Amino acid sequence: MSTAQRCSEREKSGSGGADRGAAGRARIGHMGNVRSLFAGLGLVLIAILAGPFGGGRETARADDNPFAPVSVTLQGHFPAGLEVAAAGGASAATVFTPDGRELVTDTTAVPYRLGAVLVFYDQANVAFYECSGIVLNYNVVLTAAHCLYHDFGYVTAADVGPGANAAGRPFGVATARRVVVPRGYATNRAAEYDFGLVMFDGAPFADALAPYPAIVTAPDSFFDQPGTVLSSFGYPGDKPALTMWKGAGPLQNYDANALITTLDAYPGQSGSPIFATNAAANGPQFVGLLTAEADTYNRALRFTERNVSALKGFCIADANQCTFDTYSTPPPYSLATHVVCRTSARCTAGPEALQRGAPIRFAFSFSPLPARQVRLEAWVNGALLSEVHWPAGPFAPGQVFDGGSGLLFPKATGQVALRVFVGEEYIGSITGFLPADLAGAPTPSPRPFVVRQAALARD
């Protein structure tokens, strides 16, 4: 196998690349930018500067929706085989000291057999680099978008080997027919769009790999649980060829699109699955993909309703109609107690019927006690009229959240809904009814609502 001229560089920009490069099995690739609360930390990117890569023929271009699919048909590749002896890979990893990774000795066991090594070829049919991925169903694999599209264009050909190991290919090897990435990644390499699908004709692995994983969208409160640990498995480039390794590390932080951890990984593991475990989880939950690195952490794409919906759209648009399972974890918080009243500041006298022109007082508590900001929205007849905020804790055990002097809407009649949130996550509603005491009493119309910060009542 010939070796193209390559060089690696660590940089702080958003250039593209892919995972596991040629000489010396060096890892290459685009790390993307961690935005929002991680902005400014500076991701380490490992880019490849190499010979011809070309890319397949782009056959489907949608509108400017960043989640719209950009689909590329790959050229044929024969024979299918995982030529990795001198191949390299796309980068998404940092190994911390001490290295906590462990060799997966049985890659045919669940869930490891779903882990796949992806080998990509240039226009000369030379193995060019390598990534990791996870099989979602008999005809589709999920991986990072930067493995499929980067500065040199789209991939030309790809072989996929689920559960591959140094001793062999227990489930065989299949050549990909098509790859799909979001337009938001193809146009600006935005980190929140760093995901893509690899599709096959027919069912090359049949159902030998089942049961397949469910992609999990979890609320913030799930990741707020103490002791949340992230784990992953894939094909790192600093280990012997075609050996699968697993690792785990604490969740350090998160935002709407990213999970930050110090689990150990190495370039070549871009596209590896990320599983979360904590007290709220019923076993490991498949919540993200390993996509990027920095000097002090590794970054995973977090699954959200938007990117999961986009993946479903990719499958619907494909002629082979791939499918996969999804699951949304319920919020661990619930309203343990709640009451509305008129006369007592904390409704200690119990519930009371509401009256137009009288204060609306309320009290509620949680199970378990939240660690984030609590917010109450007051809606009357579908109009948002007021908000009350309680800053993030720590809250005292048994904390009761109440409205103090109450909310006053002197002209309002009709349905009242007090909607309770932890952070931006809706928990539940406390409802009541304001009767009309005058014929033809007006109903409220939308107007600028009042936001105030509540003082904590502590027992």
C-alpha positions in Angstrom: 0.0 0.0 0.0 1.4 3.4 -0.9 1.7 6.1 1.6 0.7 9.7 0.7 2.7 12.5 2.1 1.1 13.6 5.3 1.8 15.9 8.2 -0.2 16.7 11.3 -0.6 20.0 13.1 -2.4 21.0 16.2 -4.4 24.1 15.7 -7.2 26.1 17.3 -9.4 26.7 14.2 -12.3 25.0 12.6 -10.8 23.3 9.6 -12.0 19.9 8.5 -10.3 16.5 8.6 -10.8 12.8 9.5 -9.6 10.3 12.0 -6.9 7.8 11.6 -4.0 8.8 9.2 -1.4 6.8 7.3 2.2 6.6 8.4 2.7 5.5 12.0 -1.1 5.2 12.4 -1.3 8.9 13.2 -4.8 10.2 13.9 -6.2 13.1 11.9 -9.4 15.1 11.9 -11.7 18.0 12.6 -12.6 18.5 16.2 -15.1 21.3 15.7 -15.8 24.1 18.1 -17.5 23.7 21.5 -20.0 26.6 21.6 -22.1 28.3 24.2 -20.7 27.7 27.7 -17.5 26.1 26.3 -16.7 29.0 23.9 -13.2 30.2 24.2 -11.7 27.1 25.7 -10.0 26.3 22.4 -10.4 22.8 21.0 -7.2 21.1 19.8 -7.6 20.1 16.2 -5.5 17.5 14.4 -5.7 18.1 10.7 -4.4 16.1 7.8 -2.7 17.7 4.9 -2.5 14.9 2.3 -2.8 13.8 -1.3 -5.9 13.2 -3.5 -9.1 12.3 -1.6 -11.8 13.5 -4.0 -15.2 12.3 -2.8 -18.3 10.7 -4.0 -21.0 12.3 -6.1 -23.4 14.5 -4.1 -26.8 13.4 -5.2 -29.2 15.2 -2.8 -29.0 18.9 -1.9 -31.8 20.3 0.2 -32.6 23.8 1.4 -30.7 26.0 3.8 -32.0 24.1 6.8 -28.8 23.2 8.7 -30.3 19.8 9.6 -31.3 19.0 6.0 -29.5 16.0 4.5 -26.6 16.2 2.1 -26.4 12.7 0.6 -23.4 11.3 -1.3 -23.3 8.1 -3.3 -19.9 6.3 -2.9 -17.9 4.6 -5.7 -17.7 0.8 -5.7 -14.9 -0.8 -3.8 -13.7 -4.4 -4.4 -12.9 -6.4 -2.5 -14.3 -5.3 0.8 -11.6 -5.8 3.3 -10.5 -3.3 6.1 -7.0 -2.6 4.8 -5.7 -0.9 7.9 -2.1 -2.1 8.4 -0.7 1.2 7.2 -3.8 3.3 7.5 -4.4 6.2 9.8 -7.6 7.9 11.4 -9.7 11.0 12.2 -9.1 12.6 15.6 -11.4 13.0 18.5 -9.6 12.2 21.6 -7.1 12.9 24.4 -5.6 10.3 26.7 -5.1 11.5 30.2 -2.7 10.2 32.9 -3.1 7.4 34.0 -4.5 5.7 30.9 -7.7 4.0 32.1 -8.6 2.2 28.8 -9.1 -1.6 28.7 -9.0 -4.0 25.8 -12.4 -5.5 24.9 -11.5 -9.2 24.7 -14.9 -10.4 23.4 -16.0 -8.1 20.6 -19.0 -10.4 19.8 -20.7 -9.7 23.1 -23.4 -7.1 23.6 -23.0 -4.1 23.2 -19.4 -4.3 21.8 -20.4 -6.1 18.6 -22.3 -3.0 17.6 -19.1 -1.0 17.6 -17.7 -0.8 14.1 -14.4 0.2 12.6 -14.8 2.3 9.4 -12.0 2.4 6.9 -12.1 5.0 4.1 -10.3 4.9 0.8 -9.0 7.6 -1.6 -9.6 7.7 -5.3 -6.8 5.3 -5.9 -8.5 2.8 -3.6 -5.8 3.2 -1.0 -6.9 2.9 2.6 -6.6 6.5 3.8 -7.9 6.8 7.3 -10.2 5.2 9.9 -13.0 6.1 12.3 -15.3 4.3 14.7 -19.1 4.1 14.6 -22.0 2.2 16.0 -24.5 0.0 14.1 -28.1 1.3 14.6 -29.8 -1.4 12.5 -29.0 -4.0 9.9 -28.4 -1.4 7.1 -27.1 1.8 8.8 -24.2 2.9 10.9 -23.9 6.2 12.9 -20.6 8.1 13.1 -19.2 11.6 13.2 -19.7 13.9 10.2 -16.0 14.9 10.1 -15.3 11.2 9.2 -17.4 11.5 6.1 -16.8 15.0 4.9 -14.0 17.5 5.4 -11.7 19.9 3.6 -10.8 17.3 0.9 -14.4 16.6 0.1 -16.6 13.6 0.7 -15.3 10.1 1.2 -14.9 8.0 -1.9 -15.3 4.5 -0.6 -15.7 3.0 2.8 -15.6 -0.5 4.4 -17.3 -1.2 7.7 -16.5 -4.1 10.1 -18.7 -4.4 13.2 -17.0 -6.2 16.1 -13.7 -6.4 14.3 -10.8 -7.6 16.2 -7.2 -8.6 15.7 -8.2 -12.3 15.2 -10.7 -11.6 12.4 -14.0 -10.1 11.3 -16.6 -12.1 13.2 -19.5 -10.4 11.4 -17.8 -9.8 8.1 -17.1 -6.6 6.3 -19.5 -4.5 4.1 -18.9 -1.7 1.6 -21.0 1.4 2.2 -23.3 2.6 -0.6 -24.1 6.1 0.6 -23.2 8.6 3.3 -25.3 11.5 4.7 -24.3 14.5 6.7 -26.3 17.6 7.8 -26.0 20.7 5.7 -24.9 22.6 8.7 -21.7 20.5 8.9 -21.1 20.5 5.1 -21.3 24.3 5.0 -19.5 25.5 8.1 -18.3 22.5 10.1 -20.4 23.5 13.1 -19.8 21.2 16.0 -23.5 20.7 16.8 -23.9 19.1 13.3 -21.0 16.7 13.6 -23.0 13.5 13.0 -23.7 11.4 9.9 -25.0 8.1 8.6 -23.3 5.3 6.6 -25.8 3.3 4.6 -25.7 -0.1 2.8 -27.5 -1.9 0.1 -29.7 -4.7 1.5 -28.8 -6.1 4.9 -25.1 -7.0 4.9 -25.1 -8.1 8.5 -28.7 -9.4 8.5 -29.8 -9.4 12.2 -26.6 -11.0 13.5 -25.8 -7.9 15.6 -29.2 -7.4 17.3 -30.4 -6.2 19.7 -29.7 -2.7 18.4 -29.2 0.4 20.6 -31.8 3.0 21.2 -30.7 6.6 20.8 -31.6 8.4 24.0 -32.5 12.1 24.4 -32.2 13.0 28.0 -33.2 16.3 29.8 -30.7 18.5 31.6 -32.0 17.0 34.9 -30.7 13.6 33.9 -27.2 15.0 33.5 -27.5 16.9 36.8 -27.6 13.7 38.7 -24.6 13.3 40.9 -22.1 10.6 39.9 -22.9 10.7 36.2 -20.3 8.6 34.3 -19.7 8.5 30.6 -18.3 5.4 28.8 -17.3 4.5 25.3 -15.7 1.9 23.1 -14.0 2.1 19.7 -10.8 1.6 17.7 -8.0 3.9 19.0 -4.9 4.5 16.8 -2.3 4.1 19.5 -3.2 0.5 20.1 -2.6 -2.6 17.9 -4.5 -2.6 14.6 -8.2 -3.6 14.8 -8.4 -3.9 18.5 -11.3 -2.5 20.4 -10.8 -0.6 23.6 -13.2 0.8 26.2 -13.0 3.6 28.7 -15.0 5.6 31.2 -14.8 8.9 32.9 -16.9 11.5 34.8 -19.2 13.9 33.1 -17.6 17.3 33.8 -20.0 19.6 32.2 -22.6 19.9 29.4 -24.6 22.3 27.4 -27.5 22.0 24.9 -25.3 20.3 22.3 -22.2 18.9 24.1 -21.1 16.6 26.9 -17.6 17.2 28.3 -15.7 14.4 30.0 -12.2 13.1 30.8 -12.7 9.6 29.7 -9.6 8.4 27.8 -9.7 8.1 24.1 -7.4 8.5 21.1 -7.7 9.6 17.5 -9.5 7.0 15.5 -12.4 6.9 18.0 -14.3 9.7 16.3 -17.9 8.5 16.0 -17.6 6.1 19.0 -20.8 5.8 21.1 -21.1 7.6 24.4 -23.2 5.9 27.2 -24.2 7.6 30.4 -24.9 5.9 33.7 -26.2 7.4 37.0 -28.8 6.9 39.7 -31.6 8.0 37.3 -30.5 5.7 34.5 -32.0 2.2 34.0 -28.7 0.9 32.8 -26.3 2.6 30.4 -28.0 5.2 28.1 -26.8 5.8 24.6 -26.7 9.7 24.8 -24.0 10.9 22.3 -21.0 10.5 20.0 -17.4 11.1 20.6 -16.4 14.0 18.3 -13.7 16.3 19.6 -10.9 17.0 22.0 -9.0 19.7 23.9 -6.0 19.5 26.1 -8.1 19.0 29.2 -11.2 17.2 28.1 -12.9 15.1 25.4 -16.1 16.3 23.8 -19.2 14.3 22.8 -22.1 15.4 20.6 -25.2 15.3 22.8 -28.3 13.7 21.3 -31.2 16.2 21.1 -34.7 16.1 19.7 -33.5 18.2 16.7 -30.5 16.1 15.7 -32.4 12.8 16.3 -35.3 14.1 14.1 -32.7 15.0 11.5 -31.3 11.4 11.5 -34.8 10.0 11.1 -35.2 12.4 8.1 -32.0 11.1 6.6 -33.4 7.5 6.8 -36.8 8.5 5.3 -35.1 10.3 2.4 -33.0 7.2 1.6 -34.2 4.6 -0.9 -33.3 1.8 1.5 -35.5 3.3 4.3 -33.2 2.7 7.2 -34.8 2.8 10.7 -33.6 2.9 14.3 -35.0 3.1 17.8 -35.2 6.2 20.0 -36.1 6.9 23.6 -36.6 10.0 25.7 -35.8 9.7 29.4 -38.5 11.2 31.7 -37.5 14.0 34.0 -36.4 12.7 37.4 -38.1 15.6 39.1 -41.8 15.7 40.0 -44.0 17.9 42.1 -44.3 16.1 45.4 -46.9 18.6 46.9 -48.7 21.5 45.4 -51.6 23.8 46.4 -53.2 27.1 45.5 -55.1 29.4 47.9 -56.0 33.0 48.6 -55.4 33.9 52.2 -52.4 32.2 53.8 -48.9 33.1 52.5 -47.8 29.5 52.1 -51.3 28.0 51.8 -50.9 26.4 55.2 -54.6 26.4 55.7 -55.0 24.2 52.6 -56.5 24.8 49.2 -59.0 27.5 48.6 -61.2 28.5 45.7 -59.8 31.5 43.7 -61.6 34.8 43.4 -61.3 37.4 40.8 -59.4 40.4 42.3 -57.9 38.3 45.2 -54.2 37.2 45.3 -53.3 33.8 43.9 -51.1 32.2 46.4 -49.4 28.8 45.9 -46.9 26.4 47.5 -45.1 23.4 46.0 -42.2 21.1 46.7 -40.1 18.7 44.6 -39.0 15.1 44.7 -36.1 15.0 44.5 -34.9 18.5 45.4 -33.4 20.2 42.3 -30.0 21.7 42.1 -30.9 24.2 39.3 -32.9 27.4 39.1 -36.7 27.0 39.7 -39.1 29.0 37.6 -42.9 29.4 37.8 -44.9 30.8 34.9 -48.5 32.1 35.6 -50.8 31.7 32.6 -54.5 32.8 32.5 -56.6 31.7 29.6 -53.5 30.9 27.5 -51.8 34.2 28.2 -48.5 34.4 30.1 -48.9 37.1 32.6 -46.2 36.7 35.2 -43.0 34.7 36.2 -41.4 34.0 39.5 -37.8 32.8 39.8 -35.9 31.0 42.6 -32.1 31.1 42.0 -30.2 27.8 41.9 -29.7 26.1 45.2 -28.5 24.6 47.3 -32.0 24.4 48.6 -32.7 23.2 52.2 -34.2 19.7 52.7 -37.9 19.9 52.6 -37.8 23.3 50.8 -41.2 24.7 50.0 -41.5 27.1 47.1 -44.2 29.7 47.5 -45.4 33.0 46.1 -45.2 35.1 49.2 -47.8 37.9 48.8 -49.2 36.1 45.8 -49.9 37.0 42.2 -52.7 39.6 41.6 -54.7 39.8 38.3 -57.7 41.9 39.3 -59.5 41.8 35.9 -58.8 38.1 35.1 -61.4 35.4 34.9 -61.0 31.9 33.6 -58.5 29.1 33.7 -55.2 29.6 35.7 -52.2 27.4 35.1 -49.0 27.8 37.2 -46.3 26.0 35.1 -43.2 24.9 37.0 -39.8 24.5 35.5 -36.3 23.4 36.7 -33.9 25.2 34.4 -35.6 25.1 31.1 -37.3 21.7 31.8 -41.0 21.7 32.3 -42.0 19.6 35.4 -45.7 20.1 35.8 -48.7 22.5 36.4 -50.8 23.7 39.3 -54.2 24.7 38.0 -57.2 26.6 39.3 -60.1 28.7 38.0 -61.0 32.4 38.5 -64.8 32.7 38.4 -66.4 35.9 37.1 -68.2 37.8 39.9 -69.5 40.4 37.5 -71.5 39.8 34.3 -69.3 40.2 31.2 -66.1 40.4 33.2 -63.2 40.7 30.7 -60.7 38.0 30.1 -57.0 39.0 30.1 -55.2 39.8 26.8 -51.5 39.2 26.4 -49.3 42.0 27.7 -45.7 42.2 28.9 -45.3 39.9 31.8 -43.7 40.7 35.1 -40.6 38.8 36.2 -39.6 38.9 39.8 -37.3 36.9 42.0 -38.8 35.2 45.0 -37.3 35.1 48.4 -36.8 31.6 49.7 -39.0 30.5 52.5 -37.0 27.9 54.6 -38.3 25.5 57.2 
